[in-house]
């Protein structure tokens, strides 16, 4: 072009108007705007064609402000007087690109004064301009005024609706167009398909348009075909999307991007990467959008090798420093591939650290279990006065929930109050969840009250979960009644939260009621509700119903298997638990650390020492799980219960980290069981240092160790020490649920309205048990008194009162379910073996450690307790 320009100058033809106009058009389209402008400035008689070419060049390259500046310059020239209609569409397009609504309105006024408002092309340009500026109402007014609408008018109005996400109105307009006898062209049909896509799963309407394309022979049009691929995938039918794509005669980069993005949307990530390989083999070069979708697949699949390859390809294609969208994709991919250091490196290369990249890295830290880094990152960004948004707060609160830092939570609460984000319901719900995880149900409740009438189902779910986590299940159940009174429809998460509350309360009857609600609402096929049902029935003492609920979970995840294995372990069915674990592995489900804690717990409660050793020693090799403190505590408990105290202590000493309270607690329990005073004293000393605020329980356990060994002087010393330190022993309490009412008992309790009947029932049972061979087990009583006094004290323990009450008020043959806040004593354990046989009832006792099922004179713990 430059060479031809030089030749024209030599031949003195550059002053020729047609040649000059061609040169201006050439330079404008080649983005050499300075050359184009010089030609216009040097021309003695510039015409509108040249200026229109320059303005069009600006517009087509997104330089709307320059286009408007050029229009203002030329507007006053004489050349505009009779040919303005040629420039109006161009300048209106510039107004739309720059969203300069004021200048657009002014141009509209000039159009009206000039008498060109009836010109169909100018009217279409006005409609598009108003739509680009967000004023679809004015676009529609202009459209309605056009007397004879051609297909361009309909296309312009359809595009106006779609650009402003008013998809339903776009579809109504399309139906009206066809009903009026207007035949849509390929551009109109592709716009209509975009409207269907925007509406979501409106597949039937999209199929009608597909039929229209086939009927009029437009199915091979690239615009419409690509829109079809996109529409089918976003309307929920990936197979039809693939079928359309496979039949495309000529696939461009947009076609490939649409099908790859569709696969990613449907989480068919291997399929997406397969299409990417096909794309490369076809000779089509991937662009930024292709690689952006590929990064999402790598993130979902954890393919860090491929992710790094795509990162390298992106560096070749574009300067990542000026593309924050791609940087965010890379941060997300590296975080999900557990390469947080690489994600941080990408984050720090972004020249303007915006809220989107900050949110991605915050979420990444949280997902990788490094909540401290997430909190530190936010603090750093706040100190540097970086902007943040709602999503930043939500990501941060999620991290704080894992961190369980009440101090930080309160700080962010104050910060959100100052910045005005507490008007946002999503943020309020996140604070409720965060306070619940920090075991502050009172503060969560205050935030819930701030929701007022705006409280939605997630608000109620978060609050119920908070109550459940804080051991206030009764409040969760009350909140459910409140929810129903507001005519809000519960979802599966609400049912799951309520079932967990019932599990923590051991509220069997209430749990069954929630189960009925879940059945009515159709939530039993939901994985969350199904898993919660398993957990609820297991913790409420009905392992058979838990087993039935487990069998009905449609898609069993590792959570489902872990809940059932843990339930069987708690109920003393160790071998069944291990058999279920083998079934889980056969089904191809990989265990997590919780599953293996349940497996080791099953071994512990059933005395399966060799099995526990095998699982503990091979868990890293077989399942890739590094033993944590919980696993060591379980293994030490197994060894301690089996009397292998030396090996248990040796295991604690060779741990790769410091022994925590759980470890020393397990050793103290083993010392009590096997009357090992030396180990008991050592464990109690360690516990006193680690948990000085819980020294009361430690002192009591150590006193038990001394008492079991008959060292009453030491028991007396411990009691004096407890008195000096003002340590109070937690009183033993037992409770039962009868007809939605909780009845609580303590030792020697005579406050219950049926006390006379209860004590009478115990005397009746005592006589029957004595005839059957029952002898009181006195060694578990710590009181240094005579045997008669000990027998009297043991006779009226809280669990015995609770069982006697249940035998009186519940129907014959119904199971008796008792919950106790401490460990069941040896004498009560022995007595219940006789009681269950005499009363012909199953007695289920849930103590602080496990369940005991007494039936036909035998306990499920196999007497290994």
Buried (B, 14 or more C-beta within 10 A) or exposed (E): EEEEBEEBEEEEEBEEEEBBBBBBBBBBBEBBBEBBBEBBEEBEEBBBBBBBBBBBBBBBBEBBEBBBBBBEEBBEEEBBEEBBBBBBBBBBBBBBBBEBBEBBBEBBEBBEEBEBBEBBBBBBBBBBBBBBBEBBEBBBEBBEEBEEBEBBBBBBBBBBBBBBEBBEBBBEBBEEBBEEEBEBBBBBBBBBBBBBBBBEEBBEBBBBBBEBBEEBEBBBBBBBBBBBBBBBBBBBBBEBBBEBBEEBEEBEBBBBBBBBBBBBBBEBBEBBBEBBEBBEEEEBEBBBBBBBBBBBBBBBBBBBEBBBBBBEBBEEBBEBEEBBEBBBBBBBBBBBBBBBEBBBEBBEEBEEBBBBBBBBBBBBBBBBEBBBBBBEBBEEBEEEEBEBEBBBBBBBBBBBBBBBBBEBBBBBBEBBEEEEBBEBBBBBBBBBBBBBBBBBBEBBBBBBEBBEEEBEBBBBBBBBBBBBBBEBBBBBBEBBEEBEEEEBEBBBBBBBBBBBBBBBBBBBBBBBBBBEBBEEBEBBEBBBBBBBBBBBBBBBBBBEBBBEBBEEBEEBBBBBBBBBBBBBBBBBBBEBBBEBBEEBBEEEBEBBBBBBBBBBBBBBBBBBBEBBBEBBEEBEEEBEBEBEBBBBBBBBBBBBBBBBBEBBBEBBEEBEEEBBBBBBBBBBBBBBBBBBBEBBBBBBEBBBEBBEEBBBBBBBBBBBBBBBBEBEEBBEEBBEBBEEEEBEBEEBBBBBBBEEEBBBBBBEBEEBEBBEBBBEBBEEBBEBBEEEEBEBBBBBBBEBEEEEEBBEBBBBBBBBBBBBBBBEBBEEEEBBBBBBBBBBBBBBBBBBBBBBBBBEBBBBBBBEBBBBBBBEEEBBBEEBB
